[in-house]
């Protein structure tokens, strides 16, 4: 991923589109976020349109000329889509190949066959972590719901004992680990190193997923003791396939882009010479675009052909994977536009000025900002993008590890307390057959645990790095 957008942000921020004071800017930010929340929750307007309108309101209240506000929004949207759009598309293709080939089912069935009853919640968080690595949270839920329901029913488990670990594994991946859209945009915005962020993200994700998953599921199962709803078990992709790829090759394919990106990070640390030929080679190999593109091409053979897909079937699978992400791309792009409007209005500089007198670390401040936007808008991706734009100026003086931790602090904050303004809340509620109160006591508490444990791990790491 290119970091040109970060340099552009810095250049644009040098000449704000408004000369409003801190009080007026603060009111403008609140007004912009309030409009977005109101339009999404009250008027059920699509987040893409809500973010556009919220950006215009932000600029207007801040006293910026309308044409400059539109230019800022358009530049942010274009930069964000250019930086992450291709990666989101490649991730969607890889996820669809994993699902349609039966590779995801192969991972699930193999792990479950080797797991004892006592280890089943731990197996579920492991499955979710592996499956959730290359795919979106919503797709992960759709993939894992049949497994969760079947395991709970077959083993006579409380649905929460099996479901919460799966949801925790998916959610942690979604919020903390690239190539998911939120972390990718945050890495780009603050100028963090992707490989270092990925490595530290795994370090933070493991204890976070364990505490919010298998450990918390014990209590969630006591608070909400429900059985799997009979009518919600959908068909699995591999039920109609004559054959499917093996476990080892499937896991290797899923982990291939991660290994490539981590290899680049390792070479950067060991060689530490941008002019060295080896580092130049790994800079290409380990770039997210090349890593994901390689994984997609490999998956066409290791997953698609292994499942007996013809060339036409593989082409159709790729085509099917792209249509559902149009909405994601638009929301991510509009979130980038809102972020750029915030930056160009001088909000980042305002936060720097105000926070100088605070005795809060940059990491904790970033987490609190992401928490606030998450609670207000209900979107983890919008919270990540907006918070990253606001705190980007604070990252200028940070070391490489601490810039990566800043991304993880933002990601942790973006997962705080999912409630009724979050589409994920309703998705979990409906799939698990719960009422609103039960969903709040389980899913919402789990998301809060992920957020809090995540920031605690980030702050602990900051003391030793």
Residue pairs with C-beta under 8 A, 6 or more apart in sequence:
1 83
1 84
1 87
1 184
1 187
1 188
1 194
1 287
1 288
1 289
2 83
2 188
3 188
3 191
5 79
5 80
5 82
5 83
5 188
5 189
6 188
6 189
6 190
6 191
6 392
8 75
8 79
9 189
9 340
9 343
9 389
9 392
10 393
10 396
12 72
12 75
12 340
12 343
12 344
13 343
13 344
13 346
13 348
13 349
13 393
16 344
16 345
16 346
16 349
17 59
17 62
17 64
17 65
17 68
17 69
17 72
17 344
17 345
17 346
18 25
18 59
18 62
18 63
18 64
18 345
18 346
19 63
20 28
20 62
20 63
20 64
20 345
20 346
22 350
22 353
22 354
24 61
24 62
24 63
25 62
25 345
25 346
25 347
25 350
26 350
27 61
28 57
28 58
28 59
28 61
28 62
28 345
28 347
29 58
29 342
29 347
31 57
31 58
31 61
32 54
32 55
32 57
32 58
32 61
32 338
32 341
32 342
33 54
33 373
33 376
33 377
34 376
35 50
35 53
35 54
35 57
36 47
36 50
36 51
36 53
36 54
36 338
36 376
36 377
36 382
37 376
37 377
37 378
37 421
39 45
39 49
39 50
39 53
39 54
40 47
40 50
40 377
40 378
40 379
40 421
41 378
41 420
41 421
45 53
46 327
47 331
47 334
47 377
47 379
47 382
48 327
48 330
48 331
48 333
48 334
51 331
51 334
51 335
51 337
51 338
51 382
52 73
52 334
52 337
54 338
55 69
55 72
55 73
55 334
55 337
55 338
55 341
56 66
56 69
56 70
56 73
58 69
58 338
58 341
58 342
58 345
59 66
59 68
59 69
59 72
59 73
59 341
59 345
60 66
60 69
62 345
62 346
64 72
64 344
64 345
68 344
69 341
72 337
72 340
72 341
72 343
72 344
72 345
73 337
73 338
73 340
73 341
74 337
75 337
75 340
76 336
76 337
76 338
76 339
76 340
76 341
76 343
76 389
77 333
77 334
77 336
77 337
77 340
78 333
79 336
79 340
80 185
80 188
80 332
80 333
80 335
80 336
80 337
80 339
80 385
81 329
81 332
81 333
81 336
83 184
83 185
83 188
84 181
84 184
84 185
84 188
84 332
85 329
85 332
85 333
86 289
87 179
87 181
87 184
87 288
87 289
87 292
88 179
88 181
88 184
88 325
88 328
88 329
88 332
89 322
89 325
89 329
90 179
90 289
90 292
90 293
90 295
90 296
91 134
91 135
91 136
91 179
91 180
91 292
92 135
92 136
92 139
92 321
92 322
92 324
92 325
93 296
93 318
93 321
93 322
94 134
94 135
94 254
94 257
94 292
94 295
94 296
94 299
95 134
95 135
95 136
95 139
95 321
96 317
96 318
96 320
96 321
97 103
97 296
97 299
97 300
97 303
97 304
97 314
97 317
97 318
97 321
98 104
98 131
98 134
98 135
98 250
98 253
98 254
98 299
98 303
99 135
99 139
99 143
99 237
100 237
100 307
100 309
100 317
100 320
101 237
101 238
101 241
101 244
101 245
101 299
101 303
101 304
101 306
101 307
101 309
102 236
102 237
102 238
102 241
102 244
102 245
102 307
103 244
103 245
103 250
103 253
103 254
103 303
103 307
104 131
104 143
104 237
104 250
105 147
105 236
105 237
105 238
105 244
106 238
106 244
106 245
106 246
106 247
106 250
107 127
107 130
107 131
107 247
107 250
107 251
107 254
108 127
108 131
108 144
108 147
110 247
111 123
111 126
111 127
112 120
112 123
112 127
112 147
112 151
114 123
115 122
115 123
117 155
120 151
120 155
120 157
120 161
120 162
121 161
121 162
121 164
121 165
121 213
121 214
121 217
122 165
122 214
124 147
124 148
124 151
124 162
124 163
124 165
124 166
124 169
124 213
124 214
125 165
125 166
125 168
125 169
125 209
125 210
125 213
125 214
126 169
127 144
127 147
127 166
127 169
128 140
128 144
128 165
128 166
128 167
128 168
128 169
128 170
128 173
128 213
129 169
129 172
129 173
129 205
129 209
130 251
130 254
130 255
131 140
131 143
131 144
131 170
131 254
132 140
132 169
132 170
132 173
132 174
133 173
133 177
133 254
133 255
133 258
134 179
134 254
134 257
134 295
135 143
136 174
136 180
136 181
136 325
136 328
137 170
137 171
137 173
137 174
137 180
137 424
138 423
138 424
138 427
140 170
140 173
140 174
141 167
141 170
141 427
141 428
141 431
142 234
144 166
144 170
145 232
145 234
145 431
146 233
146 234
146 235
146 236
147 166
148 159
148 162
148 163
148 166
148 228
149 159
149 228
149 229
149 232
149 233
150 228
150 233
151 157
151 162
152 158
152 159
152 161
152 162
152 163
152 227
152 228
153 227
153 228
155 162
158 221
158 225
158 226
158 227
159 226
159 227
159 228
159 432
160 217
160 220
160 221
160 223
160 224
160 225
160 226
160 442
161 217
161 218
161 220
161 221
162 217
163 217
163 432
164 212
164 213
164 216
164 217
164 220
164 221
164 442
164 446
165 209
165 213
165 214
165 217
166 213
167 213
167 428
167 443
167 446
168 209
168 212
168 213
168 216
168 446
168 450
169 209
169 213
171 212
171 415
171 446
171 447
171 450
172 205
172 208
172 209
172 212
172 450
172 454
173 180
173 205
174 180
174 182
174 380
174 415
175 182
175 183
175 380
175 384
175 411
175 412
175 414
175 415
175 450
175 454
176 183
176 201
176 204
176 205
176 208
176 408
176 411
176 412
176 454
177 183
177 198
177 201
177 202
177 205
178 184
178 187
178 194
178 197
178 198
178 201
178 261
178 288
179 257
179 288
179 292
181 328
181 332
181 381
182 380
182 381
182 384
182 385
182 411
182 414
183 197
183 201
183 384
183 407
183 411
184 194
184 288
185 332
185 335
185 336
185 381
185 384
185 385
185 388
186 192
186 384
186 385
186 387
186 388
186 407
186 410
186 411
187 193
187 194
187 197
187 404
187 407
189 339
189 385
189 388
189 389
189 392
190 388
190 391
190 392
190 395
190 403
190 406
190 407
191 392
191 395
191 403
192 395
192 400
192 403
192 404
192 406
192 407
193 265
193 268
193 400
193 403
193 404
194 261
194 264
194 265
194 288
195 261
195 262
195 264
195 265
195 266
195 268
195 286
196 265
196 400
196 401
196 404
197 404
197 407
197 408
198 258
198 261
198 262
198 265
199 262
199 265
200 401
200 404
200 405
200 408
200 461
201 404
201 407
201 408
201 411
203 457
203 461
204 408
204 412
204 454
204 457
204 458
204 461
207 453
207 457
208 412
208 450
208 453
208 454
208 457
209 450
211 449
211 453
212 446
212 447
212 449
212 450
212 453
213 446
216 445
216 446
216 449
220 441
220 442
220 445
220 446
223 441
223 442
224 434
224 438
224 441
224 442
226 432
226 433
226 434
226 438
228 433
229 432
229 433
232 431
232 432
232 433
238 244
241 307
241 308
242 308
243 306
243 307
243 308
244 306
244 307
245 253
245 302
245 303
245 306
245 307
246 306
249 302
249 306
250 302
250 303
252 302
253 295
253 298
253 299
253 302
253 303
254 295
256 291
256 294
256 295
256 298
257 288
257 291
257 292
257 294
257 295
258 291
260 285
260 286
260 290
260 291
260 294
261 286
261 288
261 291
262 286
263 282
263 285
263 286
264 282
264 283
264 285
264 286
264 287
265 286
267 278
267 279
267 282
267 286
268 279
268 282
268 283
271 278
271 279
272 279
273 279
274 280
274 283
284 290
285 291
300 314
304 313
304 314
304 317
305 314
309 317
328 381
331 379
331 381
331 382
332 381
332 385
335 379
335 381
335 382
335 385
335 386
336 385
336 389
338 382
338 385
338 386
338 389
339 385
339 386
339 388
339 389
339 390
340 389
342 348
342 386
342 389
342 390
343 389
343 390
343 392
347 390
348 389
348 390
348 391
348 392
348 393
348 394
349 393
351 365
351 369
351 390
351 391
351 393
351 394
352 393
352 394
355 365
355 394
358 365
360 368
361 459
361 462
362 391
362 394
362 395
362 398
362 402
362 406
363 402
363 405
363 406
363 409
363 455
363 458
363 459
363 462
364 409
364 455
364 459
365 391
365 394
366 387
366 391
366 394
366 406
366 409
366 410
366 413
367 409
367 410
367 412
367 413
367 451
367 455
367 458
368 413
369 387
369 390
369 391
369 410
369 413
370 383
370 384
370 387
370 409
370 410
370 411
370 412
370 413
370 414
370 416
371 383
371 413
371 416
371 451
373 382
373 383
373 386
373 387
373 414
374 380
374 383
374 413
374 414
374 415
374 416
374 417
375 416
375 417
375 419
377 383
377 421
378 418
378 419
378 420
378 421
378 422
378 423
378 425
379 422
379 423
380 414
380 415
380 418
380 422
380 424
381 414
383 410
383 413
383 414
384 410
384 411
384 414
387 410
387 413
387 414
388 407
388 410
391 406
391 410
394 406
395 403
395 406
398 406
399 465
401 461
401 465
402 462
402 465
405 458
405 461
405 462
405 465
408 454
408 458
409 454
409 455
409 458
411 454
412 450
412 451
412 452
412 454
412 455
412 458
413 451
413 455
414 451
415 447
415 450
415 451
415 454
416 447
416 448
416 451
416 452
417 444
417 447
417 448
417 451
418 424
418 425
418 443
418 444
418 447
419 425
419 440
419 444
420 426
420 436
424 443
425 439
425 443
425 444
428 434
428 439
428 443
429 435
429 436
429 438
429 439
429 443
432 439
434 442
